[in-house]
Amino acid sequence: MGRGTQQRTSRPSRRKAARAKDVRRSHRRLALRVLLLAVVLTLAYGVVTFTQVLWMSRHDQAQPVDAIVVLGAAQYDGRPSGALKGRLDHAQELWQRRLATTIIVTGGNQPGDRTTEGLTGFTYLRDKGVPEANILIEVGAGSTFDALSASRLILEEHGLRSALLVSDPYHNLRLAGVADELGIAAKVSPTGAHTDGRALVRETLAVAVGRLIGYGRLSRL
């Protein structure tokens, strides 16, 4: 009698344990599928963003505007780096084509620098024949977002409504995104600089994150 009772009570316990095991297994499978889906979606988002960065890097939207905005790059004691020189030369070319009468040069400095990227750009363009009256300067920006945010204020202060943004090709998509976030009516016109794979990957990450959290928040990270 005691043995039969024990057998009858043990069977439901085993069935209950088996059901619990099945539920745990089902939950693990579901979690694995969700994780796999998240990985696939993340990879797809990255691939699409990379393709957009690459595609945009090959397009020049040069057209008549109110001002040309030059994004800063490294300078060495007042001498522009190759990247900055390329951007300044391209801006001068656009100015000579009379696509705009005003050029805005941007960029702050690094600790220990005696001058700024903006002032270096001003001096370079002036020495190349662009009248001082046609050059406006921003000297505090430390990021793309800061440079365009300050440029927006300069544009508004001088009654300028549209801009042509000049930087390296890989920068095009993020420039357009930041300008849109700031409410700047802008097009992009890249230099002829070669874009390597590392720059494209780095820019893809910046654009992918900036689109999710906002470029302004990204600049503060």
N, C-alpha and C positions, 0 to 999 in steps of 0.2 A: 504494500500500500504506500509506504513512504517513498519507495523508489519510483513508482509510477507518477506520484505527485511531483517529484523532482523533475522527471522527464517532461511532464506537461508544462511546468513553469519555465523550464530552460528553453523550450522551443520558441515561445514568444520573445524571450530575451535575445535569442540568436537572430530571429527575424528583425527585431528592432535594431540590433547592432548592425546587421547587414544593410538595412535601409539607411541608417545614419552614415555608413561607409559610402553607400551609393550617392547620397546627397553631397558628402564632402568631395567625392570624385567629380560629381557634376559641377560643383562650384569651382573646383580647380580648372576643369576644362573651360568653363565660362570665362574665368579670369585670364586663362591663357589666350583665349580667342580675343578678348578685349585688348589685351596687351599686344597681340599680333596685329590687330586692326589699327591700334594707335601707332605702332611702328610703321606700318604700311602707309598710313595717312601722313605721318611726319616725313617719311621719305618722299612721298609724292609731292607734298608741299614744298620740300626743299628742291626737288627736281624742277618743278614748275617755276619757282622763284629764280633759280639759277638760269633757266632758259630765258626768263624775262630780263634779267640783268644783262645777259649776253646779247640778247636781241636789241635792247635799248642802247647798249654801248656802241652799236654800229649805226646809230641814227643821229643825224645832225638836223636840228629843227631851226636853224638860223633864219631869222626873219626880222623885219623892222620892229623895233621896240623902243621904249623910252630910255632904258639903261642896260648896260652890260655889267653883270656882277661876276667878279673874278674870285673864286674860292682860293683861300690861302694855302700855301705849302711851305716847306722849310726854306729858311734863308740863313746865310752865314755872314753875320756882321754886316748886313746891308747888301750882300750879294745874293741874288736869287738862286736857289737850287735849280737843277735841270727841270724838275716838275713845275716849279713856280714860273721859271722863264718861259716854258712852253705855254702855260696858261696866259701869261701876260702878252706874249707874242700873238697868240690867237685872238685875244681881246683887242689888241691894236689892229689886227687885220680886219676884224669885224667892224671896228670903228672907222677904219679907212674905207670900208665898203659902205659907210654911212647907214649902217643898220641901227645905230644909236649915236647920240651926241655925247652921252655921259657914260663914264666908266666908274664903277664902284669897286675899289680894291679892299680886300678883307684879310683879317688874320692878326692874332696877337703874337706873343713871343713865349719862348721857353725860359725857365729860370736861368739867369746869367747872361741872357741876350741883351745887347745894348740897343737894339732896335726891334721893330715888329715886322711881320710879314706884310701888313697893310702899308706901312711907310716905305718899306723896300719896294713894293709894287708901284707906289706913287712915284718914287724917285726914278725907277726904271722906265716907266712910261713917259714921264716928263722928259727924260734924257733922250728918249726915242722920238720925241716930237709931238706928243700929245699935250695940248695946252693945260696948264695947271687948273684953269677954270673948268675944265671938262672932267676932272678927276675928283671923286669924293672918296674919303678914307674911313675905314673902320679898323680899329686897332686893338680890340679887346677879345675877339672871338677865339675860343679854343676848340671849337667843334663845328661841324657842318651846320647843325641846328642853330648854334649861337650866331654864326656868320650870317645865315639867312634871316634869322630873327632881327638882328641889328640892321641888316640891309632893308628889311621891310620898313623899319622906322625911318631910315634915310630916304627911301622912296616916297613915303608918305609926307615927310617934312619938305621935300622938294617938288611935290605935286607930280611925281612920276608914277605911272600906273602899271607898266608892264616891264618885264626884264628878260634878258637872255643870260642864262647861267653857264659859266665857263669853268670846266674842270677836266680831269682825265676821263676817258670813255667809260671806265668801269663805274664811275660815280653817277652816271646819268639817271638811273632809275631812282636811286635814293634822293637825289636832288629834286626830282620831280615830285616825289612823295612828300618830302619836307616842305617844299613850296606850297603844295596843295594843303597840307596841314596848317600852314601859317596864313593861308589865304592870299598868296602872291600869284598874280597872273604871270606865269613864267614858262619859257621854253628852255631847252638845253642845247648847248653847242659844244661838243667835246673837242679837245686837242687831238692831234694825230698821234699821240703817244701809244706805244705798244702796251697792251693789257695782258699780263700774265695770269696763269691759272690761279695762283694764290690770291691775287687781288680780287678775282671774280668770286672765289669761295668766301673770302672775308666779307665782301660786299653782299653776297647772298645771305649770309648769316645776319648782317646788320639790317637788311631789308626785311627778312623774314621775321625777326624779332620786333623791329620798328612797326611793322604793320599790325602786329598783335597787341602791343602795349602802347604804341604812340611814339613817334620819333623824339618828341620832347622829353618823355620819360626815359627813353633809351639814352639820350645824351647825358643824363644825370647818373647813370649806372657806373 
